[in-house]
Amino acid sequence: MPLLFSYGTLQQSDVQLATFGRTLRGEADALPGFEPSLVKIGGPVLPTIVGGTHHANVIRAEATGSRVNGTVFEVTDEELASADAFEAPAGYERIAVTLASGKQAWVYVFAGGHDS
Protein backbone atom coordinates (compact mmCIF):
# COMPACT_ATOMS: atom_id res chain seq x y z
CA MET A 1 0.00 0.00 0.00
CA PRO A 2 1.26 3.51 -0.75
CA LEU A 3 2.41 5.85 2.00
CA LEU A 4 1.27 9.47 2.05
CA PHE A 5 3.05 12.14 4.11
CA SER A 6 1.00 15.14 5.22
CA TYR A 7 2.22 18.36 6.79
CA GLY A 8 -1.10 20.15 6.42
CA THR A 9 -4.82 19.70 5.95
CA LEU A 10 -4.79 15.97 5.17
CA GLN A 11 -3.90 15.45 8.84
CA GLN A 12 -7.30 16.82 9.85
CA SER A 13 -10.00 14.21 10.51
CA ASP A 14 -12.75 16.29 8.85
CA VAL A 15 -10.66 16.62 5.67
CA GLN A 16 -9.91 12.89 5.75
CA LEU A 17 -13.60 12.04 6.08
CA ALA A 18 -14.49 14.33 3.17
CA THR A 19 -11.61 13.07 0.98
CA PHE A 20 -11.39 9.35 1.87
CA GLY A 21 -14.69 8.57 3.59
CA ARG A 22 -12.79 7.50 6.72
CA THR A 23 -10.25 8.79 9.20
CA LEU A 24 -6.70 7.58 8.67
CA ARG A 25 -4.33 6.16 11.26
CA GLY A 26 -0.85 7.56 10.94
CA GLU A 27 2.54 7.89 12.56
CA ALA A 28 4.56 11.01 13.26
CA ASP A 29 7.44 11.44 10.83
CA ALA A 30 9.37 14.27 9.21
CA LEU A 31 10.39 15.41 5.74
CA PRO A 32 14.11 16.24 5.71
CA GLY A 33 15.56 18.80 3.30
CA PHE A 34 12.37 20.88 3.15
CA GLU A 35 11.00 23.86 5.05
CA PRO A 36 7.48 25.23 5.57
CA SER A 37 6.11 27.81 3.19
CA LEU A 38 2.74 29.36 2.34
CA VAL A 39 0.82 29.61 -0.92
CA LYS A 40 -1.63 32.46 -1.35
CA ILE A 41 -5.03 31.25 -2.47
CA GLY A 42 -5.53 32.89 -5.86
CA GLY A 43 -8.52 33.60 -8.02
CA PRO A 44 -12.03 33.38 -6.64
CA VAL A 45 -11.65 31.82 -3.21
CA LEU A 46 -13.89 28.81 -3.00
CA PRO A 47 -15.26 27.83 0.39
CA THR A 48 -12.88 25.33 1.93
CA ILE A 49 -12.99 23.13 4.96
CA VAL A 50 -10.01 24.91 6.50
CA GLY A 51 -10.67 28.53 5.42
CA GLY A 52 -7.99 31.20 5.45
CA THR A 53 -6.12 33.08 2.75
CA HIS A 54 -3.10 30.76 2.38
CA HIS A 55 -2.47 27.04 1.98
CA ALA A 56 0.41 25.29 3.73
CA ASN A 57 3.28 24.26 1.46
CA VAL A 58 6.82 22.94 1.68
CA ILE A 59 9.82 23.94 -0.42
CA ARG A 60 13.28 22.47 -0.73
CA ALA A 61 15.50 24.01 1.92
CA GLU A 62 18.96 25.43 1.50
CA ALA A 63 19.81 25.12 5.20
CA THR A 64 21.30 21.84 6.37
CA GLY A 65 19.14 20.06 8.90
CA SER A 66 15.85 21.58 7.71
CA ARG A 67 12.81 19.38 8.10
CA VAL A 68 9.05 19.58 8.20
CA ASN A 69 7.13 17.58 10.79
CA GLY A 70 3.95 15.78 9.85
CA THR A 71 2.23 12.43 9.69
CA VAL A 72 2.68 9.47 7.37
CA PHE A 73 -0.42 7.47 6.46
CA GLU A 74 -0.91 4.14 4.71
CA VAL A 75 -3.54 4.60 2.02
CA THR A 76 -5.01 2.55 -0.80
CA ASP A 77 -4.40 3.33 -4.47
CA GLU A 78 -8.00 4.58 -4.66
CA GLU A 79 -7.43 6.89 -1.68
CA LEU A 80 -4.26 8.22 -3.29
CA ALA A 81 -6.32 9.06 -6.38
CA SER A 82 -8.83 10.84 -4.10
CA ALA A 83 -5.97 12.81 -2.54
CA ASP A 84 -4.82 13.78 -6.06
CA ALA A 85 -8.32 15.07 -6.80
CA PHE A 86 -8.33 17.03 -3.52
CA GLU A 87 -4.89 18.62 -4.04
CA ALA A 88 -4.79 19.21 -7.84
CA PRO A 89 -7.37 22.04 -8.01
CA ALA A 90 -5.27 24.02 -5.50
CA GLY A 91 -2.18 23.63 -7.73
CA TYR A 92 -0.35 20.88 -5.85
CA GLU A 93 1.53 17.99 -7.40
CA ARG A 94 2.53 14.70 -5.83
CA ILE A 95 6.23 13.84 -5.57
CA ALA A 96 8.11 10.87 -4.10
CA VAL A 97 10.27 11.54 -1.04
CA THR A 98 12.27 9.73 1.61
CA LEU A 99 11.14 10.55 5.14
CA ALA A 100 13.32 10.87 8.24
CA SER A 101 12.27 7.32 9.19
CA GLY A 102 13.68 6.05 5.88
CA LYS A 103 10.19 5.28 4.54
CA GLN A 104 9.42 6.12 0.91
CA ALA A 105 6.24 8.18 0.65
CA TRP A 106 4.30 10.57 -1.52
CA VAL A 107 3.91 14.24 -0.56
CA TYR A 108 2.11 17.16 -2.18
CA VAL A 109 4.00 20.35 -3.03
CA PHE A 110 2.70 23.46 -4.75
CA ALA A 111 3.69 23.27 -8.40
CA GLY A 112 4.24 27.03 -8.69
CA GLY A 113 6.80 27.55 -5.90
CA HIS A 114 5.79 29.67 -2.91
CA ASP A 115 4.24 32.97 -1.95
CA SER A 116 4.30 33.96 1.69
Backbone as a printed PyTorch tensor [residue, N CA C, xyz], in Angstrom:
tensor([[[  0.8420,  -1.1870,   0.0000],
         [  0.0000,   0.0000,   0.0000],
         [  0.8840,   1.2460,   0.0000]],

        [[  0.4620,   2.2760,  -0.7170],
         [  1.2570,   3.5060,  -0.7510],
         [  1.2540,   4.2260,   0.6000]],

        [[  2.3250,   4.9850,   0.8260],
         [  2.4060,   5.8470,   2.0030],
         [  2.2550,   7.2840,   1.5480]],

        [[  1.5300,   8.0720,   2.3390],
         [  1.2750,   9.4710,   2.0460],
         [  1.6830,  10.2990,   3.2560]],

        [[  2.6010,  11.2550,   3.0400],
         [  3.0450,  12.1400,   4.1110],
         [  2.2640,  13.4390,   4.0300]],

        [[  1.7300,  13.8730,   5.1630],
         [  1.0010,  15.1350,   5.2160],
         [  1.6010,  16.0460,   6.2650]],

        [[  1.7550,  17.3090,   5.8850],
         [  2.2240,  18.3570,   6.7910],
         [  1.1190,  19.3760,   7.0070]],

        [[ -0.0380,  19.1550,   6.3920],
         [ -1.0990,  20.1520,   6.4220],
         [ -2.4770,  19.5600,   6.6040]],

        [[ -3.4070,  19.9900,   5.7430],
         [ -4.8220,  19.7020,   5.9460],
         [ -5.1910,  18.2260,   5.9100]],

        [[ -4.4390,  17.4010,   5.2080],
         [ -4.7870,  15.9730,   5.1710],
         [ -4.5680,  15.2770,   6.5110]],

        [[ -4.0120,  15.9950,   7.4900],
         [ -3.8970,  15.4490,   8.8420],
         [ -5.1930,  15.6360,   9.6340]],

        [[ -6.0750,  16.5020,   9.1430],
         [ -7.3030,  16.8220,   9.8500],
         [ -8.3670,  15.7550,   9.5940]],

        [[ -9.0150,  15.2920,  10.6560],
         [ -9.9990,  14.2150,  10.5120],
         [-11.1810,  14.6200,   9.6330]],

        [[-11.6270,  15.8780,   9.6900],
         [-12.7540,  16.2880,   8.8450],
         [-12.3740,  16.2940,   7.3680]],

        [[-11.1400,  16.6570,   7.0530],
         [-10.6650,  16.6200,   5.6730],
         [-10.5210,  15.1680,   5.2150]],

        [[-10.0270,  14.3110,   6.0820],
         [ -9.9050,  12.8870,   5.7480],
         [-11.2730,  12.2770,   5.4590]],

        [[-12.2520,  12.5810,   6.3040],
         [-13.5980,  12.0430,   6.0790],
         [-14.1650,  12.5150,   4.7470]],

        [[-13.9750,  13.7890,   4.4310],
         [-14.4870,  14.3300,   3.1730],
         [-13.7420,  13.7760,   1.9610]],

        [[-12.4460,  13.5080,   2.1080],
         [-11.6140,  13.0690,   0.9840],
         [-11.6180,  11.5550,   0.8080]],

        [[-11.5520,  10.8140,   1.9260],
         [-11.3930,   9.3550,   1.8660],
         [-12.6060,   8.5810,   2.3700]],

        [[-13.5330,   9.2670,   3.0280],
         [-14.6890,   8.5730,   3.5920],
         [-14.3750,   7.8560,   4.8950]],

        [[-13.1950,   8.1090,   5.4390],
         [-12.7870,   7.5030,   6.7200],
         [-11.6660,   8.3530,   7.3110]],

        [[-11.4060,   8.1440,   8.5930],
         [-10.2500,   8.7860,   9.2010],
         [ -9.0670,   7.8230,   9.0940]],

        [[ -7.9060,   8.3840,   8.8590],
         [ -6.6980,   7.5850,   8.6720],
         [ -5.9410,   7.4480,   9.9850]],

        [[ -5.2390,   6.3370,  10.1300],
         [ -4.3300,   6.1580,  11.2570],
         [ -2.9250,   6.3800,  10.7320]],

        [[ -2.1870,   7.2420,  11.4080],
         [ -0.8510,   7.5610,  10.9390],
         [  0.1720,   7.5840,  12.0440]],

        [[  1.4110,   7.7930,  11.6360],
         [  2.5370,   7.8860,  12.5640],
         [  3.2700,   9.1890,  12.3180]],

        [[  3.7550,   9.7840,  13.3950],
         [  4.5600,  11.0050,  13.2630],
         [  5.8320,  10.6810,  12.4860]],

        [[  6.2140,  11.5840,  11.6050],
         [  7.4440,  11.4390,  10.8300],
         [  7.8600,  12.8480,  10.4260]],

        [[  8.9060,  12.9660,   9.6530],
         [  9.3710,  14.2720,   9.2080],
         [  9.9200,  14.1670,   7.7940]],

        [[  9.9120,  15.3000,   7.1140],
         [ 10.3910,  15.4050,   5.7420],
         [ 11.6920,  16.2030,   5.7500]],

        [[ 12.8360,  15.5190,   5.6890],
         [ 14.1120,  16.2410,   5.7130],
         [ 14.3920,  16.9590,   4.3970]],

        [[ 15.1580,  18.0700,   4.4990],
         [ 15.5560,  18.7980,   3.3050],
         [ 14.5110,  19.7600,   2.7860]],

        [[ 13.4430,  19.9520,   3.5310],
         [ 12.3710,  20.8780,   3.1520],
         [ 12.1090,  21.8260,   4.3090]],

        [[ 11.4180,  22.9270,   4.0080],
         [ 11.0010,  23.8630,   5.0480],
         [  9.5790,  24.3310,   4.7470]],

        [[  8.8590,  24.7680,   5.7840],
         [  7.4830,  25.2250,   5.5710],
         [  7.4350,  26.4920,   4.7300]],

        [[  6.3560,  26.6440,   4.0090],
         [  6.1070,  27.8130,   3.1860],
         [  4.5940,  28.0070,   3.1090]],

        [[  4.1640,  29.1010,   2.5240],
         [  2.7390,  29.3560,   2.3360],
         [  2.4610,  29.6690,   0.8790]],

        [[  1.2730,  29.3140,   0.4310],
         [  0.8200,  29.6110,  -0.9240],
         [ -0.4550,  30.4250,  -0.8010]],

        [[ -0.4340,  31.6220,  -1.3660],
         [ -1.6270,  32.4630,  -1.3500],
         [ -2.7040,  31.8320,  -2.2180]],

        [[ -3.9120,  31.7890,  -1.7100],
         [ -5.0330,  31.2510,  -2.4740],
         [ -5.4140,  32.2870,  -3.5180]],

        [[ -5.2820,  31.9400,  -4.7840],
         [ -5.5320,  32.8860,  -5.8630],
         [ -6.9090,  32.7290,  -6.4600]],

        [[ -7.2470,  33.6600,  -7.3160],
         [ -8.5190,  33.6030,  -8.0170],
         [ -9.6860,  33.7270,  -7.0550]],

        [[-10.8790,  33.3420,  -7.5270],
         [-12.0280,  33.3830,  -6.6360],
         [-11.8470,  32.3170,  -5.5520]],

        [[-11.8730,  32.7450,  -4.3250],
         [-11.6520,  31.8200,  -3.2140],
         [-12.9130,  30.9990,  -3.0080]],

        [[-12.7690,  29.7090,  -3.2220],
         [-13.8930,  28.8070,  -2.9990],
         [-13.9780,  28.4740,  -1.5210]],

        [[-15.1700,  28.2400,  -1.0150],
         [-15.2610,  27.8300,   0.3870],
         [-14.4640,  26.5480,   0.5940]],

        [[-13.6680,  26.5160,   1.6290],
         [-12.8810,  25.3320,   1.9270],
         [-13.1770,  24.8710,   3.3340]],

        [[-12.8030,  23.6710,   3.6240],
         [-12.9870,  23.1280,   4.9610],
         [-12.1400,  23.8950,   5.9610]],

        [[-10.9500,  24.2910,   5.5570],
         [-10.0100,  24.9120,   6.5000],
         [-10.0810,  26.4270,   6.5130]],

        [[-10.5880,  27.0750,   5.4620],
         [-10.6750,  28.5260,   5.4230],
         [ -9.3090,  29.1620,   5.3300]],

        [[ -9.2580,  30.4790,   5.4810],
         [ -7.9940,  31.1980,   5.4520],
         [ -7.6530,  31.7180,   4.0770]],

        [[ -6.5490,  32.4680,   3.9950],
         [ -6.1230,  33.0840,   2.7470],
         [ -4.9150,  32.3870,   2.1270]],

        [[ -4.2850,  31.4680,   2.8590],
         [ -3.0970,  30.7630,   2.3800],
         [ -3.2230,  29.2590,   2.6490]],

        [[ -2.6020,  28.4850,   1.7780],
         [ -2.4670,  27.0420,   1.9840],
         [ -1.0560,  26.7580,   2.4830]],

        [[ -0.9190,  25.7300,   3.3120],
         [  0.4090,  25.2860,   3.7340],
         [  1.1290,  24.6790,   2.5370]],

        [[  2.4430,  24.8170,   2.5180],
         [  3.2770,  24.2570,   1.4610],
         [  4.6410,  23.9340,   2.0550]],

        [[  5.4170,  23.1610,   1.3400],
         [  6.8190,  22.9410,   1.6760],
         [  7.6500,  23.2300,   0.4400]],

        [[  8.8710,  23.7120,   0.6640],
         [  9.8180,  23.9440,  -0.4220],
         [ 11.1560,  23.3340,  -0.0250]],

        [[ 11.9480,  22.9940,  -1.0260],
         [ 13.2810,  22.4720,  -0.7330],
         [ 14.0680,  23.5250,   0.0180]],

        [[ 14.7720,  23.0860,   1.0510],
         [ 15.5040,  24.0090,   1.9210],
         [ 16.9630,  24.0900,   1.5170]],

        [[ 17.5340,  25.2450,   1.7270],
         [ 18.9630,  25.4300,   1.4960],
         [ 19.7450,  25.1140,   2.7640]],

        [[ 19.1270,  25.3200,   3.9170],
         [ 19.8080,  25.1150,   5.2000],
         [ 19.9180,  23.6270,   5.5220]],

        [[ 21.0920,  23.2250,   5.9510],
         [ 21.3030,  21.8440,   6.3710],
         [ 20.4860,  21.5800,   7.6280]],

        [[ 19.9060,  20.4350,   7.7140],
         [ 19.1420,  20.0600,   8.9010],
         [ 17.6960,  20.5120,   8.8770]],

        [[ 17.2510,  21.1580,   7.8010],
         [ 15.8520,  21.5820,   7.7120],
         [ 14.9590,  20.3620,   7.5890]],

        [[ 13.7820,  20.4690,   8.1780],
         [ 12.8130,  19.3800,   8.0960],
         [ 11.4360,  19.9130,   8.4320]],

        [[ 10.4410,  19.2220,   7.9420],
         [  9.0470,  19.5780,   8.1970],
         [  8.3970,  18.3900,   8.8900]],

        [[  7.8150,  18.6330,  10.0410],
         [  7.1270,  17.5790,  10.7850],
         [  5.7410,  17.3480,  10.2120]],

        [[  5.2770,  16.1190,  10.3350],
         [  3.9460,  15.7760,   9.8520],
         [  3.5980,  14.3580,  10.2270]],

        [[  2.7270,  13.7730,   9.4320],
         [  2.2320,  12.4260,   9.6930],
         [  2.2770,  11.6200,   8.4080]],

        [[  2.6900,  10.3580,   8.5250],
         [  2.6790,   9.4670,   7.3680],
         [  1.5190,   8.4820,   7.5420]],

        [[  0.7600,   8.3230,   6.4550],
         [ -0.4190,   7.4670,   6.4560],
         [ -0.2700,   6.3790,   5.4100]],

        [[ -0.7940,   5.1980,   5.7060],
         [ -0.9070,   4.1410,   4.7140],
         [ -2.2740,   4.2900,   4.0730]],

        [[ -2.2990,   4.4060,   2.7500],
         [ -3.5450,   4.5980,   2.0190],
         [ -3.6340,   3.5820,   0.8900]],

        [[ -4.8200,   3.4290,   0.3590],
         [ -5.0080,   2.5530,  -0.7950],
         [ -4.7090,   3.3470,  -2.0690]],

        [[ -4.5830,   2.6540,  -3.1800],
         [ -4.3970,   3.3310,  -4.4690],
         [ -5.5910,   4.2340,  -4.7740]],

        [[ -6.7950,   3.7820,  -4.4310],
         [ -7.9950,   4.5820,  -4.6640],
         [ -7.9740,   5.8420,  -3.8020]],

        [[ -7.5150,   5.7270,  -2.5590],
         [ -7.4340,   6.8940,  -1.6790],
         [ -6.3640,   7.8700,  -2.1660]],

        [[ -5.2850,   7.3480,  -2.7190],
         [ -4.2560,   8.2190,  -3.2860],
         [ -4.8370,   9.0090,  -4.4650]],

        [[ -5.6470,   8.3590,  -5.2690],
         [ -6.3200,   9.0580,  -6.3770],
         [ -7.2780,  10.1260,  -5.8360]],

        [[ -7.9570,   9.8460,  -4.7270],
         [ -8.8330,  10.8370,  -4.1000],
         [ -8.0260,  12.0180,  -3.5740]],

        [[ -6.8430,  11.7390,  -3.0160],
         [ -5.9670,  12.8130,  -2.5410],
         [ -5.4980,  13.6660,  -3.7140]],

        [[ -5.1930,  13.0280,  -4.8500],
         [ -4.8180,  13.7760,  -6.0580],
         [ -5.9410,  14.7290,  -6.4480]],

        [[ -7.1720,  14.2390,  -6.4270],
         [ -8.3180,  15.0710,  -6.8020],
         [ -8.5210,  16.2170,  -5.8130]],

        [[ -8.2090,  15.9910,  -4.5460],
         [ -8.3280,  17.0280,  -3.5160],
         [ -7.2560,  18.0960,  -3.6900]],

        [[ -6.0250,  17.6980,  -3.9940],
         [ -4.8920,  18.6180,  -4.0440],
         [ -4.7130,  19.3180,  -5.3970]],

        [[ -5.0490,  18.6600,  -6.4980],
         [ -4.7880,  19.2130,  -7.8370],
         [ -5.4710,  20.5570,  -8.0940]],

        [[ -6.7440,  20.7420,  -7.7240],
         [ -7.3720,  22.0400,  -8.0060],
         [ -6.6790,  23.2200,  -7.3100]],

        [[ -5.9870,  22.9600,  -6.2110],
         [ -5.2700,  24.0220,  -5.4980],
         [ -3.8700,  24.2340,  -6.0680]],

        [[ -3.4760,  23.4410,  -7.0770],
         [ -2.1840,  23.6320,  -7.7270],
         [ -1.0500,  22.7890,  -7.1750]],

        [[ -1.3790,  21.7460,  -6.4230],
         [ -0.3520,  20.8820,  -5.8470],
         [ -0.0750,  19.6920,  -6.7500]],

        [[  1.1650,  19.2140,  -6.6950],
         [  1.5270,  17.9920,  -7.4020],
         [  2.1310,  17.0180,  -6.4050]],

        [[  2.0240,  15.7500,  -6.7230],
         [  2.5270,  14.6990,  -5.8340],
         [  3.9340,  14.3110,  -6.2630]],

        [[  4.8660,  14.2690,  -5.2840],
         [  6.2340,  13.8370,  -5.5660],
         [  6.6340,  12.7460,  -4.5760]],

        [[  7.5840,  11.9210,  -4.9750],
         [  8.1100,  10.8670,  -4.1040],
         [  9.2500,  11.4270,  -3.2540]],

        [[  9.2510,  11.0700,  -1.9660],
         [ 10.2730,  11.5440,  -1.0390],
         [ 10.6880,  10.4080,  -0.1060]],

        [[ 11.8250,  10.6200,   0.5470],
         [ 12.2660,   9.7260,   1.6140],
         [ 12.1260,  10.4800,   2.9230]],

        [[ 11.3880,   9.9140,   3.8550],
         [ 11.1380,  10.5540,   5.1410],
         [ 12.2910,  10.3050,   6.1100]],

        [[ 12.2750,  11.0110,   7.2230],
         [ 13.3180,  10.8670,   8.2420],
         [ 13.4170,   9.4270,   8.7410]],

        [[ 12.3020,   8.7230,   8.7530],
         [ 12.2700,   7.3230,   9.1910],
         [ 12.8980,   6.3800,   8.1760]],

        [[ 13.1740,   6.8860,   6.9600],
         [ 13.6820,   6.0540,   5.8770],
         [ 12.5800,   5.5170,   4.9760]],

        [[ 11.3210,   5.7410,   5.3510],
         [ 10.1930,   5.2780,   4.5380],
         [ 10.0910,   6.1090,   3.2600]],

        [[  9.6990,   5.4500,   2.1790],
         [  9.4190,   6.1190,   0.9110],
         [  7.9420,   6.4790,   0.9130]],

        [[  7.6300,   7.7350,   0.6050],
         [  6.2450,   8.1830,   0.6470],
         [  5.9930,   9.2170,  -0.4400]],

        [[  4.7230,   9.4910,  -0.6530],
         [  4.2980,  10.5740,  -1.5220],
         [  4.0220,  11.7940,  -0.6630]],

        [[  4.2510,  12.9880,  -1.2240],
         [  3.9090,  14.2420,  -0.5550],
         [  3.4620,  15.2240,  -1.6320]],

        [[  2.5860,  16.1440,  -1.2520],
         [  2.1080,  17.1630,  -2.1830],
         [  2.8600,  18.4630,  -1.9520]],

        [[  3.3320,  19.0490,  -3.0630],
         [  3.9970,  20.3500,  -3.0310],
         [  3.3270,  21.2390,  -4.0730]],

        [[  3.3010,  22.5220,  -3.8080],
         [  2.6960,  23.4590,  -4.7520],
         [  3.5650,  23.5300,  -5.9950]],

        [[  2.9510,  23.3500,  -7.1470],
         [  3.6850,  23.2710,  -8.4020],
         [  4.2890,  24.6130,  -8.8070]],

        [[  3.7720,  25.7260,  -8.2680],
         [  4.2380,  27.0270,  -8.6860],
         [  5.2240,  27.6870,  -7.7390]],

        [[  5.8490,  26.9430,  -6.8500],
         [  6.8000,  27.5490,  -5.9000],
         [  6.1080,  27.9640,  -4.6340]],

        [[  6.4100,  29.2050,  -4.1570],
         [  5.7900,  29.6680,  -2.9090],
         [  5.5100,  31.1540,  -2.9560]],

        [[  4.6270,  31.5740,  -2.0760],
         [  4.2420,  32.9720,  -1.9450],
         [  3.8080,  33.1780,  -0.5090]],

        [[  4.6600,  33.7740,   0.2910],
         [  4.3030,  33.9580,   1.6920],
         [  3.7870,  35.3490,   1.9000]]])
